[in-house]
Amino acid sequence: MIKVAHFTRKPRPLGNFSIETYFGIIREQLRDKVSIEVIQSRYLSNGLLKRIYNSIEAALHQKDVNHVLGDVTFLATFLKKCKTITTFLDCNVLATSSGIKHKIIKFFWFKIPVLRSGYITTISDATRQELIKYTGCPSEKIRVIYVSISEKFQQNEKPFNSRIPSILQIGTAPNKNINRLVEAIREIPCRLTIIGKVDDELKAKLKDYNIQHLLVETHLTEEEVITYYQQCDIVSFVSTYEGFGMPIVEANAIGRCVITGNTTSMPEVAANAACVVDPFSISEIADGLKKIINNNVYRAELINNGYKNAERFNKKVIAEQFLNLYTEVYNKRLN
């Protein structure tokens, strides 16, 4: 049985654990086919010395196949190239940074890991193209393997409330574009639920605009998140940037209409299963929401397309792609 090491970050308190959840699903699917050991960094990814220590420690725990996950791509630095795979989630930090910070991140988190990895995986073709642009990585070295979602996201029908629809917004980072969403729904009777930390300025705006809202700022379990999906009528994901966009597929699987942005990976992930709009245009966001609310036929089409779209991200299909890659790396290093 091939021995695989999954090198992961040390999680931060109340951090984002989507990458850990994703690869947990993959490990469960492959547990009878390959032996996968999770090797978590001893220290948080802070400061030069701790990152060097984490990288050296990773080098001392190599297996038949090494797989570096998520935002600690620099762990590939001292790993054996011929048996190392590094997964890149997105390149947003390069798009939003500048000066010396940009150069440091580009060199240690992108260029070195690309050079020190025999194979690269990205979670969307949009990320693949960005990685090539920023690092010059040969396209044949990169495999696009999508993200699978938990099987707990199951079809759950609900009558649509066209009078006062409930809109669910997951995430509050700057790229989630919440301020434009709030401006777009200013004149639309609705109830907005936001999962994530909301600053005082946005709270004041919601109050001034008299928008019915619920703010959920605690760290939720997967079951609690699913309940919010089930209770809503529309999932808003009009981000300005995404490496993938799991809420699109999660909403598809449950049977909720989605409105999303036309940038980066979102059109690729959504296909014909979402209302795709310009996330920088408040009027387009508003028009898209009104179309969903007022057009029964369009709504039904989005929901039906969503069920089909979610099948593209089946965990068994995704896990098989990783198994094939692990086998390819293992066989290649033997030759």
Helices and strands as residue ranges (DSSP letters): E 3-8, H 18-30, E 35-40, H 48-59, E 65-68, G 73-78, G 81-83, E 84-88, H 92-96, H 99-105, I 106-111, H 112-115, E 119-122, H 125-135, G 139-141, E 142-144, E 166-170, G 174-176, H 178-184, E 191-195, H 200-208, E 212-216, H 222-231, E 234-237, H 246-254, E 257-261, H 266-270, E 275-277, H 282-294, H 296-310, G 311-313, H 315-334
